[in-house]
């Protein structure tokens, strides 16, 4: 297994092996996940920070790795490390956390010239009961940026990047119009943005496509449409920050979504590595502008 795939696999294996499941109730497992992420970042040439916050009497942690000029405009890259209920959460969302960690390793190894400050942020509490509320880790982070008047170039959200299928009909859609526009096999990744931010969505999609051996699609939807806002990028939209999500279409493809069967053996690490390769290249290009 190539190095990138092996690292992605190791990260997903650790996160999915935690018991009890790393949901909002199980702080021991959530903290083990946070400590693992922090240790991975600590071995790299970045600045490391924690943002702690309280929710319903429990303490939670955003883990942040920063590259580039400290006072520059920021490019935020995020993924949530919690799971829904009592399941291993391989695709949702260990795959994305693994992508976040591998992106940090790429930034460390390539040491590209950066005009933006790149903050890689791992969040708790994306899943219910905190989804769309003030105690999402991303909501806490986005609010803190806004309160400090921090300029943000864009936010890129990793959310479920590991499940792919080649069988015809393996990709589902909420309506016939979308089905006519996109492949009917679940072997692509999609950059999701909101209406009005088509330029950012296209830029990320094209940069990814030029660096990755996987079909990269894009879509812009009204922010009010549920499918557009099903992850941490929504927290940044609230404050007017441009944001997109990189996603394998979640429950429109993956039958294991929010189920105990969301296990490591269902993931395609070769394709996941291509997604991260493309996304990391896009991040470096955006941050160099």
C-alpha positions in Angstrom: 0.0 0.0 0.0 1.5 3.4 -1.0 2.5 5.7 1.9 -0.5 8.1 1.7 -3.0 5.2 1.6 -1.2 3.5 4.5 -1.3 6.7 6.6 -5.0 7.3 5.8 -5.8 3.7 6.7 -3.9 3.9 10.0 -5.7 7.1 11.0 -9.1 5.6 10.1 -8.3 2.4 12.0 -7.4 4.3 15.2 -10.5 6.4 15.1 -12.9 3.6 14.3 -11.4 1.3 17.0 -12.2 3.7 19.8 -14.7 2.3 22.3 -17.2 3.5 23.4 -18.1 5.3 20.2 -16.7 8.9 19.9 -20.0 10.6 20.2 -20.8 13.7 22.3 -21.6 11.7 25.4 -18.4 9.7 25.5 -15.8 12.3 26.4 -13.1 9.7 27.0 -13.2 8.5 23.4 -13.7 12.1 22.0 -10.6 13.1 24.0 -8.6 10.1 22.8 -9.5 11.2 19.2 -8.5 14.8 20.0 -5.2 13.7 21.5 -4.4 11.5 18.5 -5.1 14.5 16.1 -3.0 16.8 18.3 -0.1 14.4 18.4 -0.2 14.0 14.6 -0.1 17.8 14.2 2.6 18.1 16.9 5.1 16.2 14.8 4.8 18.7 11.9 6.2 22.2 11.2 3.1 24.0 12.3 1.7 26.1 15.2 -0.6 24.1 17.4 -3.6 25.4 19.4 -6.6 24.1 21.3 -10.0 25.9 21.5 -11.9 24.5 24.5 -15.6 25.2 25.1 -18.4 24.0 27.4 -21.7 22.5 26.3 -24.3 21.2 28.7 -21.7 20.9 31.4 -19.2 19.0 29.3 -15.9 20.3 27.9 -15.0 19.9 24.2 -12.0 20.7 22.1 -11.2 22.1 18.7 -7.7 21.1 17.7 -6.0 23.6 15.3 -2.8 23.4 13.3 -1.6 26.6 11.5 0.8 27.0 8.6 1.9 30.2 6.9 2.1 33.8 8.0 0.4 34.2 11.5 -1.2 37.5 10.8 -2.3 36.9 7.2 -5.8 36.3 5.8 -6.9 32.8 6.7 -7.9 29.7 4.7 -9.7 27.3 7.0 -9.8 23.6 6.4 -11.9 21.5 8.7 -13.3 18.1 9.5 -15.4 16.8 12.5 -14.1 13.9 14.6 -17.3 12.9 16.4 -19.8 10.3 15.3 -23.5 9.8 15.3 -24.7 7.4 18.0 -22.9 4.1 18.7 -21.2 3.4 15.4 -17.5 3.3 14.2 -18.0 6.2 11.7 -15.4 5.1 9.1 -16.8 7.3 6.3 -18.6 9.7 8.6 -16.2 11.0 9.5 -12.9 9.2 10.2 -12.3 9.4 6.4 -12.4 13.2 6.5 -10.2 13.5 9.7 -7.7 11.2 8.0 -7.8 13.6 5.0 -7.3 16.6 7.3 -4.2 14.9 8.9 -2.8 14.0 5.5 -3.3 17.5 4.2 -1.2 18.7 7.2 1.5 16.2 6.4 1.6 17.4 2.7 1.9 21.1 3.9 4.7 20.0 6.2 6.6 18.0 3.5 6.2 20.3 0.6 6.5 23.6 2.7 5.0 25.7 -0.1 5.2 29.5 -0.1 1.9 30.6 1.6 0.4 34.1 1.4 -2.5 33.0 3.5 -2.5 31.4 6.9 -3.8 27.9 6.6 -5.7 26.7 9.7 -6.5 23.0 9.8 -9.3 22.5 12.4 -10.7 19.3 13.8 -14.1 19.7 15.5 -16.3 17.8 17.8 -20.1 18.1 17.9 -21.0 18.2 14.3 -23.6 15.4 14.8 -26.9 15.7 16.6 -27.9 16.9 19.1 -25.6 19.8 18.4 -25.9 19.9 14.6 -26.8 23.4 13.4 -26.6 24.8 16.9 -24.1 27.1 18.8 -22.2 24.2 20.3 -21.0 22.6 17.1 -17.2 22.9 17.3 -17.2 24.6 13.9 -19.8 27.1 15.1 -17.6 28.0 18.1 -14.6 28.4 15.8 -16.4 30.5 13.2 -18.0 32.7 15.8 -14.5 33.4 17.3 -13.1 34.4 14.0 -16.0 36.8 13.4 -15.7 38.2 16.9 -12.0 38.9 16.3 -12.7 40.4 12.8 -10.3 37.8 11.3 -10.2 38.0 7.5 -11.1 34.6 5.9 -10.2 33.8 2.3 -12.4 30.7 2.3 -13.3 27.6 4.3 -13.0 24.1 2.9 -14.8 21.3 4.7 -13.8 17.6 4.4 -17.0 15.5 5.0 -17.2 11.8 4.1 -14.5 11.2 1.4 -14.1 7.4 1.4 -17.0 5.6 -0.1 -17.1 4.8 -3.8 -18.8 2.4 -6.1 -18.6 1.7 -9.8 -21.8 -0.2 -10.3 -24.4 1.6 -12.5 -27.2 2.9 -10.3 -25.0 3.0 -7.2 -25.4 6.8 -7.1 -28.8 8.2 -6.0 -30.3 11.6 -6.3 -33.1 13.5 -4.7 -34.7 14.5 -8.0 -34.6 13.7 -11.7 -33.0 17.1 -12.6 -29.8 16.3 -10.7 -29.8 12.7 -11.9 -29.7 13.9 -15.4 -26.6 16.1 -14.7 -24.4 13.7 -12.8 -23.0 10.2 -13.2 -25.2 7.4 -12.0 -22.3 5.4 -10.6 -20.9 6.5 -7.2 -17.3 6.8 -8.3 -16.8 10.6 -8.1 -16.2 13.2 -5.5 -18.2 16.5 -5.4 -17.4 20.0 -4.3 -20.6 21.5 -2.8 -21.1 25.3 -2.5 -23.9 27.7 -2.1 -25.5 29.9 -4.8 -23.5 33.1 -5.2 -20.2 31.4 -4.6 -19.9 29.5 -7.9 -16.4 31.0 -8.6 -15.0 29.4 -5.5 -16.7 26.1 -6.1 -15.4 26.0 -9.7 -11.9 27.0 -8.6 -11.6 24.3 -6.0 -13.1 21.7 -8.3 -10.8 22.5 -11.2 -7.7 22.6 -9.0 -8.6 19.2 -7.6 -9.4 17.7 -11.0 -6.0 18.9 -12.4 -4.1 17.1 -9.6 -6.2 14.0 -8.8 -6.9 10.8 -10.7 -10.6 10.8 -9.8 -13.7 12.4 -11.3 -14.3 15.7 -9.4 -17.8 17.2 -9.9 -19.3 20.4 -8.5 -22.6 21.8 -7.5 -24.0 25.1 -6.1 -27.3 25.0 -4.2 -29.3 27.5 -2.2 -28.0 27.6 1.3 -31.5 26.9 2.5 -31.6 23.5 0.8 -30.7 20.8 3.2 -28.3 19.0 1.0 -26.2 22.1 0.7 -25.5 22.6 4.4 -25.1 19.2 6.0 -21.7 19.8 7.6 -19.4 22.3 9.3 -19.1 24.7 6.3 -22.5 26.0 7.3 -21.0 27.5 10.4 -18.9 29.8 8.3 -21.7 30.8 5.9 -23.5 32.3 8.9 -20.8 35.0 9.1 -20.5 35.6 5.4 -17.3 33.6 4.9 -17.1 31.7 1.6 -17.1 27.9 2.2 -17.4 24.7 0.3 -17.7 21.0 1.2 -15.8 18.1 -0.3 -18.1 15.1 -0.1 -18.8 11.6 -1.5 -22.6 12.5 -1.4 -23.1 10.8 2.0 -26.5 8.9 2.3 -27.2 9.4 -1.5 -24.5 6.8 -2.0 -23.4 5.1 1.2 -25.9 2.7 2.6 -23.9 2.5 5.8 -24.5 6.2 6.7 -25.2 6.5 10.5 -25.2 2.7 10.8 -23.0 0.3 12.8 -21.9 -1.0 9.3 -19.9 2.2 8.6 -16.7 0.3 9.0 -13.2 0.6 7.6 -13.5 -2.3 5.2 -16.2 -0.4 3.3 -13.8 2.4 2.3 -11.7 2.8 -0.9 -8.3 4.1 0.3 -6.9 4.4 -3.2 -9.6 6.8 -4.3 -9.6 8.6 -0.9 -5.9 9.2 -1.4 -6.6 10.8 -4.8 -9.3 13.1 -3.2 -6.8 14.3 -0.6 -4.1 14.7 -3.3 -6.4 17.0 -5.2 -7.7 18.8 -2.2 -4.2 19.5 -0.8 -3.1 20.8 -4.1 -6.2 23.1 -4.3 -5.5 24.3 -0.7 -1.9 25.1 -1.5 -2.9 27.0 -4.7 -5.6 29.0 -2.9 -3.2 29.8 0.0 -0.5 31.0 -2.4 -2.7 33.6 -4.1 
